[in-house]
Amino acid sequence: MPYTLIKSSNPEDFVLVHRFLMQAIQRLRAAGIPLWEPEDVSVDALVKAYGTHSLYLVMDNEKTIGGVFVLEEDALFWPEIVTNDSFFFHKLVIGDDFITKGIGHRVLDALVELAKSHGKHWLRCDCHGDRPRLRNFYESFGFYFIDRKTVEGFDAARYEYPCL
C-alpha cells in the first residue's frame, strides 16, 4: 500500500508529531539505543529547528501515522550544497501504533516522489553514525553513504539518493 505525504497547514500537527517522536525515544531507549533528548523534540524545538512550513504528515488513507520534516536547504548538515537541487529530510517517524514491516521503505518511496514532483535531483538525509540498523535501512533502500562527520557534537552519517 502506498503512503502519502501531506504538507501540514495546522500548528496542532506539530503536537501530534511530537507525540510520535516521544514514542520513538521511549521505544529505542527501552532497546538500549540512544536517540534524542525529549527537549530536542519539543514543539518549540521543532519549530525553531525546521520552521513552521517544513512538516509533512505521513498518511495512510485519512489517518496520520507519522511525520517528517522536509527542507530545501540544510546549512547545518550539508553546508557545501548551495544549489537548489535537493530535498533534505529529518526526523522521519512513524507512530508506535502504525509500525509495520516495510512501511519505512514505502514512506521513502513517497519522499522520492515528493522530491521528483518538485524537480529535485537529490534526496538527502543524515542519521546517527553509530546506528548500524538505521544505516542499513537507508542503504537497503538505495541511499548512498557519503561520509560521517561530527555536527554540533552529533555523529552524523550523511546519505543521498538520486531522484532524477
Secondary structure, 3 states (H helix, E strand, C coil): CCCEEEECCCCHHHHHHHHHHHHHHHHHHHCCCCCCCHHHHCHHHHHHHHCCCCEEEEEECCEEEEEEEEECCCCCCCCCCCCCCEEEEEEEEECHHHCCCCHHHHHHHHHHHHHHHCCCCEEEEEEECCCHHHHHHHHHHCCEEEEEEEECCEEEEEEEEECC
